[in-house]
Amino acid sequence: PGRLSPVHPKIKPASISEDFETFFYTQTLDHFNYKPESYRTFQQRYIINSKHWGGAEENAPIFAYFGEEGPLDEDLPIIGNWFKPSLTLRINISKQHRFYGKSVPFGTLDDVINNENTRGYFSSAQAIADYAEVLVYLKEKLSAQNSPVIVIGGSYGGMLASWFRLKYPHIAIGALASSAPILYFDNITPQDGYYSVVTNDFREASESCYETIRNSWSVIDEVASRPNGLSFLSQRFKTCSPLDTSSELKDYLDTMYAVSAQYNHPPTYPVTVVCGGIDGAPEGIDILGRIFAGVVAYGGERSCYEMKKSNSASQTNLGWSWQTCSELVMPIGRGSNDTMFPSAPFSLNDFTNSCMSKYGVPPRPHWVTTYYGGHDIKLVLQRFASNIIFSNGLRDPYSSGGVLEKISDSVLPIYTVNGSHCLDILTSSQSDPQWLVMQRQVEIEIIQGWFAKYYADLHALQI
């Protein structure tokens, strides 16, 4: 599946606005132990934009954006100017998740991941404890003890925002959790949820495109099994280096289709682009030629297409590999006939063996639901939780593991039929469709309602 991030992997980070100031907080390594090594510290990056803040004396709100599995530099240029017109007198604080970006303790991430004594401090619980400590510190520093805090995150960061509101209600009065698949754990969501949505996206775009993709996998395998078949496929798909297995080509196509669906953002709509290539191939061209036309439509005309996975893993891939092999076990798979993809069921046994070979420890697939909940979520949260928006776009494959049912009057799903991954928290533009404008407006009105109740309580208690 596509990476669990608000940012499309093809987007190159733009420069961060000069309105943002970067700071570093001396962060506690281990919030949950009192062993000597727990007291070690590292420098955690956070970024503040106070240009529009009304000030502590006005108890003006604080919006805290939670970084996820990547550098903040990728997120900030494209996150969050959509609430400027309506929620002006606020301060924006963005915090980098530990072990990512410039918040890596004790050397490089490679060093940390390969050191069994340090990677154990790399967890979601430690991360939201970091965020709690930074927010308490900043409210003290800004003399803003009565300023209400709203936490915002997208994808994994959205999970963290919702979990933070449940764990630290005394610090944040509400959370906007965009595209947060908090129910894709412990078999709450069917394994094939993700790839079923990808399939539906393509089928909605074009029935013939969907059929072509569905029928292509067996053709690829059949051609690969012939003498010189891999060489033939390498030529047909203009691969930058010869294919060693048909899986390299199939994995590339699998990722291309999944990412197209996950980030099927307006106005370009990548699923439509891919299908336009497949359906628009010259008449009479064979199925492999049509699939390749989809590759060209998606990636542009190139001298060759890199289909082998790089040996040098990115910081995101390194960190996320550890996080999924420890606590964030999302059993995403598919059966033989339930999607347009070949069968690839999730096997916890195989996954455990893979994690054991990498890290020497097995994953804990039930820990997320033990620590944060997830089972029977309406029964559990309707009388306990408050002030959480779970926003989704139903074209996002991860929405299959999102909260799509109203839990209470203030724990609400806000979704759009045509939306995609984290679209509502991305920077607004003139080309935004009306349904997206309305989704954001509804979210703003809900948050303004939270503020109104908070300030009324503050006044009534004369704090």
N, C-alpha and C positions, 0 to 999 in steps of 0.2 A: 504493500500500500504506500501511498504518499507519506512523506514525513509529517510528523505531528507538530506543525508550526503554522503561524498565521501567514508566513511569507512564502510565496511561490519560489521553488528552488532556482528558477532561471533568473530571478530578479537580482540585479547587482546592487549592493548597498549604495545609496546616495549619501551625500554628506549630511551630518546632523545640523539642524538649524542653530544659528549662533545664539538663539534665545535659550538654549540648553547649557547649563553649567555642570561640569563633571566633578564629582567628589568621591572620596573613598572613606568607608567606615571600617574601623578596626573590629572585625567580626569574630565572635566566639566559634571555635572549631566544632565543639560538641555541646549542644544545649541540654542534653539529657543525661549526662554523666558527670562525675566529680573526680575522675581519675586525673592524675597530673597532666597527661597529654590532652585531656579534654579542654584544658585552659589555654591551649595554643590558639593563636589568632591568625587571621589572614585579612588582606585588604579587599573589601567588597565594594564594587563600583555602584554608585547610584547617580542619577542625573536629574537635575531640577530645572523646571521652567516656571519662573514666578512672575513672568511678564504681565499676566492677567489677574494676579492674586489681589483679593480685596483686603488682605491683612489679617493678622491674628486678632486685633481689637474688634474686628467685625465677625469673628468666628467663621471666616470664609472657608469654604470646603477645600479638602485635599483629595486629589485623584491620584491613586497609586497604581501604576501599570506594572504588572508582574512579568518579568522576563521569563522565557522558557528555555528550551534546549538549543540555544544559539546565542551569539553576541547581540547585545542591545542595538548595536550599530545597524543591524539588518532591519530591526523593527521600527525604530523611532522615526525615520523619514516617511514611513507610510502609515503610521498608526495615529489615529486620534484627533485630527483637526475638526472632525465632524461635529463635536459638541461646542466649538468655540462660540458660535453666535448665541447659543441658548444658555450656556453655563459659563459665563465669562469670568466671574470673580472667583477663580479657583487657582490653586497651585498644582502643577503636574510633577509627580515624582515617579521616576522609572528606576526599577531596581533589577540588577543583574543576578540571575540564578547562580548559586555557588557552583564552582567547577566549570563554568562556561565564560566565554568572553575574557574580560580582564579581571575576573573574580576567581581565579584558579589558585588554590593554596599550594605552596611547596613545589614550585617549578612548573613544568608544562603539564598539560592534561595527559600526555603520554606517560610521563613519570608517575602521575597520580594513579592512573588506571592500572598501570603495571605493578603498583605497590599495594599489596593486600592490606597493609596497615593504615592506608589513608583512604582508599576508595570506599570503605565502609561508612565514611562520613558524608557520602554523596547520596542523599535521599530527599524525597519530597517533604518529609516531616522536618528535617533540618532546614530545608529551603524556606518553608513558610515560617519557621521560628526565626530565621534570619530576617525575613520581611517584618515580622512583629517587632523585633528588637530595633531595627532601623526606624520604623515608624514611631515607636515610643521615644526614641532618641531625638528624632526630628521635631516632633511636637513639643518636646521640652526645649530644644534649641530655638525654635521659632516662637516660643511662648504661646503655642496654639493648642493648648490642652483641650479646648472646647470646640475646635474645628472638626466637623464630621469628616470621616474618611470613607471614600468609596474605592474599592479595589476592582481592578479591571484586568482581564487576561484573555488570551485567545488560544484555543487548542489545549495543549498541556498547561499553558499559563492560565487558561480559563478554568481547568480543573483546580489548579492551585487557588484561584480567586474564590471559587465556590467553597472549597474545603477550608480556606482561611476564614470565611464568614462563619462557618460552622464551629471552627476551633477557637477563633479569636473575636467573638462578637463584641467584646469590650474595646477593641481597637478599630474595627471597621463597622460602620452602620449598614453597609450594603455591598453587594458584589454584582458586577456584570460579567458573566461567564460566557464568552462567545465560542461556539463550536467546541464545547467541552464534552467529550464522550465519557462521562463518569460512569456510565453503565456498561462499558465494554470490558468489564472485568468479571472473572469468576463465573463465566457462562450465563450472566444475566441477559446479555444480548446474543442472539444466534451467531455462530461463527461467521456465516456467510453474509452478515449484515452489510459490511463494507462493500464487498464486491457485487452484491445485489443492487446497491444504489448505483455503482459505476455502470452496471449493465443496463439499468433502467434509464440512466442519463443518455447512453448511446442509442438505446432503442427509441427513446422519445425523439432524439435528433433525427434518426433515420433508420427505418426497419432494414433496408438493404445493407447499410453500413454495419449494423449489429450482426446480421447474418454472415456477412463477409468475415468479420472478426471471429465469430463463433466457429466458422468452418476452417479458419486458417491454421489453427494449431496442429491439426492432424496432417495437413498438407506439409507444413514445415517439418514435422517429424518424419514423414514419408520421404521427402526429398533428402533430409539429412542422413537417412539410413542407406542411401544409394552410394555406390563407389564415387568418390569425389563430390559427394552431395554437399558437404560443409563448404567446400571451395566454391561450388555453384551458388550457395546461399550468400556467401561472403561477397561475391560479385554482384548478385541481384540487389543486395542491400547496401552496397558500397561501404562496407565496414572498413574502418581505418587499419585494422589488423585482422588477419584471418581468424574466423571463428574456430574455437576448439571443440565446442559442443553446441547443439541446437538450443540448449538452455540459456546460453548467453543472449541469443537473439530473442527468445521468448521472454526472458526476464526484462530485457530492454523494452519490448512492446507492452508487457504487463505494466511496467512503471509508467510508460508514456500515457497509456489509457487511464490509469488510476489518477495520475497527477492532473491530466486534462479535466477529469471529472471533479476532482477535489477543488481545484482552483478554476472552476468554470465561470470566471468572472465576466461581467459586462465591461466594456462593450464588445470584447473580442470573442468571448465564448469558445475556448479551445476545443471543446467536444465537437462543436459545429465545424471548426476549422479542420480537425482530423477527418471527420466524416465527409467534408467537402472534398478533401483530397482523395479519399477512398472511392466515393461515388462519382467523382469527376474524372477519374482515370479514363484514358481513351477506350472506346468500345472495343471489345474483343480481347483486352488485356487479361492475363490470367490472375488468379487470386493473389499470388505473391506480388505481382506488379501493382495491384490495387492497394495492398497493405503498405508497400513501399511508398506509394503516392501519398498515403496518410502520414508516413514518417517525414516526407519532404514538406508537406503542408504544415506540419507541426514545428519542425526544426529549421525550416528554410532550406534553400538550395545550398548544398555544401559539396566540397570535393570528396569528403568521406564522412561517415557517421561512427562515433566512438561508442561501441556497444559492450566493451569489456569494463568491468568494474575496476576503478582505480585501486592500486595497491596502497596508496596513501589516504587513509581515512580522514575525513574532516573532523573538526572538533565536535560538531554536532553528532556525527555518526559514532564517534568514540564514546562520547558521554551517554548517548541514548542507548547504545548497546549494553552498557553497564546497568542503566536504570531499568531497562526491560528485562535484563537477566537477574535482577534482584527483586524489585517489588512491582514494577508496572507491566505486568504480564497481560497483554491484550490478545486473547485467542482468536486471531483473525485467520480465517481459512475459507475454503469452499468445497462443495461436493462435486459430483461428476456431472450433474445436469441442472444445477440451480443458478448458474451464471453463464456469461458468454466466455468464460475462461476455462482452461483445463482444470481438472480436479487437483486440489492441493489442500487437503484437510489439515487443520492444526493438530499436531500431536504433542501433548505436554511432555510425553516421554522423550521424544526426539529433541524437543526444545531444551529440556533439562540436560540431556547429554551434551548438547551443543554449548550450553552455558557452563557446565562443569568443565568441559575441555578448555574454555576460554579463561575462566576465573577460579575454578576449583570449588565453587559453591553452587548449590542448586537455587533456582528462583523460588520465591514464596508467592504462589499464585492467589492465595486467599488473604494476603495481608492488607491490600487496599480496602477490601470490603470489611475487614475486621476493624481497621483503624478509622476509616472515613465513612463507612456504610455504603449502601447501594442496593441491597436486597430490600424488597417491599418499601421502596423509597417514599411512596405517597403516605402509607400508613405511618412510617417513622417520622417524616419531616413535617407533615401538615400541622402538627401542634407544637413542634419543637423549633423549626427553622423559620426565618423571616428575611425579607429584603434580599432576594437573589433573583436575578434575571438570567435564565438560560436561553441564550439566543442561538438560533440555528438557521441554516438554509437547507432545504430538503434535497437539493442536488449535491450537497456535500456528503460523501460516503460515510464520514464520521458521525453524521447526524443520526445514523442508525443506532448509535450508542449514546445519543444525547437525551436530555429530558424534554419530551415533547408533550407531556400532559400536565395540566395545571395541578399544582400540589396544594396551594392555598392562595388567599387573596394577595399575598406578597411574595410568594415563591412561584414564579411565572415563566412559562415558555413563550418566547416571542419568536416566531419563525415565519419564513417566507417560502413559498413553493419553489421559486426560481433561484433562491439564494445559494451561495456556495461558501467555502471554508473561510470563516472569520470576516466575511465581507462587511458586516455592519460596523466593525471597529476600524476598518481601513479608512484612509483619507478620502473625503468626499470630493466629487468632481461634478462639473456641469453635465456630464453625460450619464450620471446615475439615473436609473429608471425610477419611476414614481414609487414602486413598491419598496425599494430600498430606502428612499427618502422617508417614507412613512414608517418603516421599521425603526429607523433611528429616532424619529420624532416620538414614537410611542415609548421607546427606552428612555429618552430624555424626560418625558412627562412623568414616567414612573419614578425616576431618580429625584426629580423635583418634588414629587409627593413625599418621598422619604425625607428629604431635607425639611420640608414644611413641618412634618410630624416631629422631627428631631428638634428643630428650633422651638416649637411649641412646648415640648417637654422641658427643654433647657430653660425656657422662660418661666414655666410653671414651677419648676424646682428652684428657680432663682440661683442657678449655679454661676 
